[in-house]
């Protein structure tokens, strides 16, 4: 399997995992990432859950520091010059918020 196919396969599995998690929480969710390949746009979400759209990334290159920071706190707030704030939450905290 080529690197490109491996990457797409891992991405597809990640999207499927997120859909399964959301459904296990009692939410309606579907994978929509395939629209990006079959006539959709690059901005199409990978997963949709009601009116929420999710981008799913499964990458080893994501900074390990993110996990270290989030493990010690309830959330991680990130800021880059010229960009809006970004909040990273542990999955269980996000679950608590979204399933209230």
SERO-4910 file (N, C-alpha, C, O; in steps of 0.05 Angstrom, whole numbers):
BEGIN
 pado doro    nc1    nc2    nc3   cac1   cac2   cac3    cc1    cc2    cc3    oc1    oc2    oc3
  Unk    A     17    -23      0      0      0      0     18     25      0     37     26     16
  Unk    A     12     44    -17     28     68    -19     23     86      5      2     83     19
  Unk    A     41    105     10     37    123     32     11    139     30     -3    143     50
  Unk    A      4    148      6    -21    163      2    -46    146      9    -64    156     21
  Unk    A    -45    121      0    -68    104      6    -69     97     36    -91     96     47
  Unk    A    -46     93     49    -45     88     77    -57    112     93    -72    109    111
  Unk    A    -49    136     84    -58    160     97    -88    163     95   -102    170    114
  Unk    A    -99    159     71   -128    161     66   -142    140     82   -164    145     93
  Unk    A   -131    116     84   -143     94     99   -144    101    129   -164     97    142
  Unk    A   -122    112    139   -121    120    167   -141    143    172   -155    143    193
  Unk    A   -143    162    153   -162    183    156   -191    173    156   -207    182    172
  Unk    A   -197    154    139   -223    142    138   -230    128    164   -252    131    175
  Unk    A   -210    113    175   -215     99    200   -219    119    223   -236    114    240
  Unk    A   -204    141    223   -208    162    243   -236    174    242   -249    177    262
  Unk    A   -245    179    218   -272    190    214   -293    171    224   -312    178    237
  Unk    A   -290    145    217   -308    124    226   -308    122    256   -329    118    268
  Unk    A   -285    124    268   -283    122    298   -298    145    311   -313    141    330
  Unk    A   -295    169    300   -309    193    311   -339    189    308   -354    195    327
  Unk    A   -349    180    285   -377    175    281   -387    155    302   -409    159    314
  Unk    A   -373    133    306   -381    112    325   -382    124    353   -401    118    368
  Unk    A   -362    140    361   -363    152    388   -387    170    391   -401    168    411
  Unk    A   -392    188    372   -415    206    374   -441    190    375   -459    197    391
  Unk    A   -444    169    359   -468    153    360   -471    139    387   -493    136    397
  Unk    A   -448    130    399   -449    116    424   -458    135    447   -468    127    468
  Unk    A   -456    162    442   -465    182    461   -494    189    456   -505    207    469
  Unk    A   -507    175    437   -535    180    430   -540    203    411   -562    213    409
  Unk    A   -519    210    396   -521    232    377   -523    221    348   -512    200    342
  Unk    A   -536    236    331   -536    228    302   -511    239    289   -505    263    291
  Unk    A   -496    222    276   -471    231    263   -467    215    238   -476    193    235
  Unk    A   -454    228    219   -447    214    194   -421    224    183   -412    247    187
  Unk    A   -408    206    169   -382    213    156   -388    226    129   -404    216    113
  Unk    A   -377    250    125   -382    264    100   -356    270     85   -357    283     64
  Unk    A   -333    261     95   -308    266     83   -305    256     54   -290    268     38
  Unk    A   -320    235     48   -318    225     20   -328    245      0   -321    242    -24
  Unk    A   -344    264      8   -353    285    -11   -329    301    -21   -331    312    -43
  Unk    A   -308    303     -5   -284    318    -14   -272    305    -38   -260    319    -55
  Unk    A   -273    279    -40   -261    264    -62   -281    262    -85   -273    264   -109
  Unk    A   -306    257    -79   -326    252   -100   -344    276   -105   -368    276   -100
  Unk    A   -332    298   -115   -348    321   -124   -352    342   -102   -366    362   -108
  Unk    A   -342    338    -79   -346    358    -58   -324    379    -59   -310    381    -79
  Unk    A   -322    394    -38   -301    415    -37   -282    408    -14   -288    392      3
  Unk    A   -259    421    -15   -239    417      6   -250    426     33   -241    416     53
  Unk    A   -268    445     33   -279    455     58   -301    438     70   -312    444     91
  Unk    A   -309    417     56   -330    399     66   -320    386     92   -297    378     94
  Unk    A   -338    383    112   -330    371    137   -325    341    133   -336    328    115
  Unk    A   -308    330    151   -303    301    151   -327    286    164   -335    265    154
  Unk    A   -337    298    185   -360    286    200   -379    308    206   -372    331    213
  Unk    A   -405    301    205   -426    320    212   -443    308    234   -450    284    232
  Unk    A   -449    324    254   -466    316    276   -486    338    281   -480    358    294
  Unk    A   -510    335    271   -530    356    272   -519    380    257   -512    377    233
  Unk    A   -519    403    269   -509    427    255   -479    431    259   -467    450    248
  Unk    A   -466    413    274   -437    415    279   -421    401    258   -428    378    250
  Unk    A   -400    413    249   -382    401    228   -355    397    241   -344    414    254
  Unk    A   -343    373    236   -318    366    248   -297    360    227   -302    346    207
  Unk    A   -273    369    232   -249    361    216   -236    340    234   -231    345    258
  Unk    A   -229    317    222   -216    296    238   -188    292    228   -183    289    204
  Unk    A   -169    292    247   -140    289    240   -129    266    257   -133    266    281
  Unk    A   -116    247    244   -102    225    258    -74    226    247    -67    215    227
  Unk    A    -57    240    262    -30    245    253    -10    242    276    -15    251    298
  Unk    A     12    228    270     33    225    290     48    252    293     61    256    314
  Unk    A     47    269    274     62    294    274     50    315    292     62    337    296
  Unk    A     26    310    303     14    330    321     31    332    346     38    311    358
  Unk    A     37    356    355     55    360    377     47    345    402     24    348    411
  Unk    A     66    330    413     61    316    438     55    335    461     41    328    480
  Unk    A     65    359    459     60    379    480     31    385    484     22    390    506
  Unk    A     15    383    462    -14    387    465    -26    368    485    -41    376    502
  Unk    A    -18    342    483    -29    322    501    -19    327    530    -34    324    549
  Unk    A      5    336    533     16    342    559      1    365    572     -7    363    595
  Unk    A     -3    386    557    -17    410    568    -46    403    575    -56    411    596
  Unk    A    -60    389    557    -89    383    562    -92    363    585   -111    365    600
  Unk    A    -73    345    588    -74    325    610    -74    339    637    -85    328    657
  Unk    A    -62    362    639    -59    376    665    -82    396    670    -83    407    692
  Unk    A    -99    401    650   -119    422    653   -145    413    640   -146    392    626
  Unk    A   -166    428    644   -192    422    632   -193    428    602   -208    416    588
  Unk    A   -178    448    594   -177    455    566   -151    470    559   -138    480    578
  Unk    A   -145    471    534   -121    486    525   -130    507    506   -144    502    486
  Unk    A   -123    532    511   -129    555    494   -104    561    478    -83    565    490
  Unk    A   -107    562    452    -84    568    434    -89    594    419   -112    600    411
  Unk    A    -69    610    416    -71    635    401    -47    638    383    -24    634    391
  Unk    A    -53    646    358    -32    653    339    -38    682    329    -62    689    326
  Unk    A    -18    698    325    -22    725    316    -39    726    291    -35    711    272
  Unk    A    -59    743    292    -77    747    269    -99    725    267   -114    726    248
  Unk    A   -100    707    285   -120    685    284   -137    686    309   -128    696    330
  Unk    A   -161    675    308   -178    674    332   -168    653    351   -153    635    343
  Unk    A   -177    654    376   -171    634    396   -181    607    387   -202    605    373
  Unk    A   -167    586    395   -174    558    390   -174    544    416   -155    547    432
  Unk    A   -195    529    422   -196    514    448   -195    484    442   -210    474    425
  Unk    A   -177    471    456   -174    441    454   -184    429    480   -175    437    501
  Unk    A   -203    410    477   -214    397    501   -209    367    500   -207    355    479
  Unk    A   -205    355    524   -204    326    524   -232    315    515   -252    328    520
  Unk    A   -232    292    503   -256    280    492   -278    278    513   -301    285    507
  Unk    A   -272    269    537   -293    266    557   -305    292    566   -329    294    571
  Unk    A   -289    313    566   -300    340    573   -318    349    550   -340    360    556
  Unk    A   -310    345    526   -327    352    503   -353    337    504   -375    348    499
  Unk    A   -351    311    510   -375    294    511   -394    305    532   -418    307    527
  Unk    A   -384    313    555   -401    324    576   -416    349    566   -439    352    572
  Unk    A   -402    366    552   -414    391    542   -435    386    520   -456    398    520
  Unk    A   -429    368    502   -446    364    479   -470    346    484   -490    348    470
  Unk    A   -469    330    505   -492    312    511   -509    322    534   -526    307    544
  Unk    A   -505    347    543   -522    358    564   -551    360    556   -568    369    571
***
